[in-house]
């Protein structure tokens, strides 16, 4: 019995890194229709409500802060904005540019949501909600992350997917990652 438990523990120890998420060298940011990041397409009826979730995937260096803005079409009204409670500093607004920082001891090392939006559609027409460059970043407007390394150095991030409204949209996939997966078979 002890031998079986020892073998089971050894298998779990060896297999656990296989199931751990490997973080990319560059972080990602995107907008999704649900908290599970399973859909980036939604079509609410006129005057109907829907949700949008802004998610970030940190790089291998972690995520301490982010700067970005959100472009909303004229047919969308934001009814409520819920911010992740782990965010301790938030400056600006989503349309004008948002700078957020997580608490000093809460370096993010997995997918993390920054904002959950409750939206109302004024018209069921095809449109997109996009992450855009924060106009206040210097030297040029951009969206970017600050890593968890000492001094919180700034690093670029990749815009993964918009939220498609009343139109089909592909779920964002990084090509070289998909190629790496295909090469396994």
C-alpha positions in Angstrom: 0.0 0.0 0.0 2.8 2.4 0.9 4.5 1.6 -2.4 1.3 2.4 -4.4 0.9 5.7 -2.6 4.6 6.5 -3.2 4.2 5.7 -6.9 1.0 7.8 -7.2 2.7 10.8 -5.5 5.6 10.5 -7.9 3.3 10.4 -10.9 1.5 13.5 -9.7 4.7 15.3 -9.0 6.1 14.5 -12.5 2.8 15.2 -14.3 1.9 18.4 -12.6 4.2 20.6 -14.7 2.6 19.1 -17.8 -0.8 20.6 -16.8 0.6 23.9 -15.6 0.0 26.9 -18.0 3.2 28.0 -19.8 3.2 31.8 -20.0 4.1 33.4 -23.3 7.2 35.6 -23.8 4.9 38.5 -24.6 1.6 39.2 -22.8 -1.9 39.3 -24.4 -4.9 41.5 -23.9 -8.4 41.0 -25.3 -12.2 41.4 -24.8 -14.5 38.5 -24.3 -18.3 38.0 -24.0 -18.0 35.7 -21.0 -15.8 35.2 -17.9 -14.6 31.9 -19.3 -13.1 33.6 -22.4 -15.0 31.0 -24.5 -16.6 33.6 -26.8 -15.8 36.9 -28.4 -19.1 37.3 -30.2 -22.4 38.6 -28.8 -25.6 40.1 -30.3 -27.9 41.7 -27.8 -31.4 42.8 -29.1 -32.0 46.5 -29.4 -32.0 47.9 -25.9 -30.8 44.5 -24.7 -27.9 44.0 -22.3 -24.7 42.0 -22.6 -21.4 41.8 -20.8 -17.8 42.3 -21.9 -14.8 41.1 -20.0 -11.3 42.6 -20.5 -8.7 39.9 -19.8 -4.9 39.9 -19.8 -2.5 37.0 -20.0 0.9 38.0 -18.4 4.2 37.2 -20.0 6.7 34.9 -18.3 7.7 38.0 -16.2 4.2 38.4 -14.7 1.8 41.4 -14.8 1.9 44.2 -12.3 0.2 47.0 -14.3 -1.4 47.7 -17.7 -2.2 50.7 -19.8 -4.8 50.6 -22.6 -8.0 52.3 -23.8 -11.2 50.8 -25.2 -13.0 52.0 -28.4 -16.8 51.6 -28.1 -19.1 52.0 -31.1 -21.8 54.7 -31.0 -24.5 52.0 -30.7 -23.2 50.8 -27.3 -23.9 52.4 -23.9 -21.9 51.3 -20.8 -24.4 50.8 -17.9 -21.9 49.5 -15.3 -18.1 49.0 -15.0 -16.8 46.5 -12.5 -13.1 46.6 -11.7 -11.1 43.6 -10.5 -10.8 44.0 -6.7 -7.1 43.2 -6.8 -6.5 46.4 -8.7 -5.3 49.0 -6.2 -4.6 51.9 -8.5 -6.8 52.9 -11.5 -6.3 56.2 -13.3 -8.4 57.5 -16.2 -11.4 55.9 -17.9 -11.7 53.1 -20.4 -12.6 55.3 -23.5 -10.0 58.0 -22.7 -7.3 55.6 -21.5 -6.9 53.5 -18.4 -3.8 52.9 -16.3 -4.3 50.1 -13.7 -1.9 48.5 -11.2 -2.4 45.4 -9.1 -1.3 45.5 -5.4 2.4 45.3 -4.8 2.2 41.7 -3.5 -0.3 40.5 -6.1 1.8 39.8 -9.2 -0.5 38.2 -11.8 0.8 35.0 -13.3 -2.3 33.6 -15.0 -5.2 35.0 -17.0 -6.7 37.9 -15.1 -9.7 40.2 -15.8 -9.3 43.9 -15.3 -12.9 45.0 -16.0 -16.3 43.5 -16.4 -18.7 45.8 -18.3 -22.5 45.7 -18.5 -23.5 47.1 -21.9 -26.7 48.1 -23.6 -27.1 48.0 -27.3 -29.0 50.8 -29.0 -29.2 48.9 -32.3 -28.4 45.4 -33.2 -25.9 46.2 -36.0 -22.5 44.7 -36.7 -19.8 46.5 -34.8 -16.7 45.8 -32.6 -15.4 46.9 -29.2 -11.6 47.2 -29.5 -8.6 47.6 -27.2 -6.8 50.6 -28.5 -3.7 52.5 -27.6 -3.7 54.6 -24.4 -3.3 58.2 -25.8 -1.4 59.3 -22.7 1.5 56.8 -22.9 4.9 58.2 -23.9 6.7 58.5 -26.2 3.9 57.2 -28.4 0.3 56.0 -27.7 0.3 52.3 -27.1 -1.1 49.5 -24.9 1.4 47.9 -22.6 2.1 46.0 -19.5 4.5 46.5 -16.6 6.1 43.2 -15.5 6.8 42.0 -11.9 10.5 42.3 -12.2 12.3 44.8 -9.9 11.5 48.3 -11.0 8.4 47.1 -12.9 9.8 47.5 -16.4 7.4 48.3 -19.2 6.9 45.7 -21.9 4.7 45.5 -25.0 1.7 43.2 -25.2 -0.3 41.7 -28.0 -3.9 42.6 -28.7 -5.5 39.2 -29.0 -9.2 39.8 -29.8 -12.0 42.4 -30.0 -15.6 41.8 -28.9 -17.6 41.3 -32.1 -21.2 42.6 -31.9 -23.8 41.0 -34.1 -21.2 39.5 -36.4 -19.2 36.3 -36.3 -15.6 36.7 -35.3 -12.7 34.4 -34.9 -11.5 33.7 -31.4 -8.0 35.1 -31.2 -5.2 32.6 -31.7 -1.5 33.3 -32.0 -0.3 31.7 -35.2 3.0 30.5 -34.0 1.4 28.8 -31.0 -1.1 27.1 -33.2 1.7 25.9 -35.5 3.6 24.6 -32.6 0.5 22.6 -31.5 0.0 21.3 -35.1 3.6 20.2 -35.2 3.0 17.8 -32.3 0.8 15.6 -34.5 
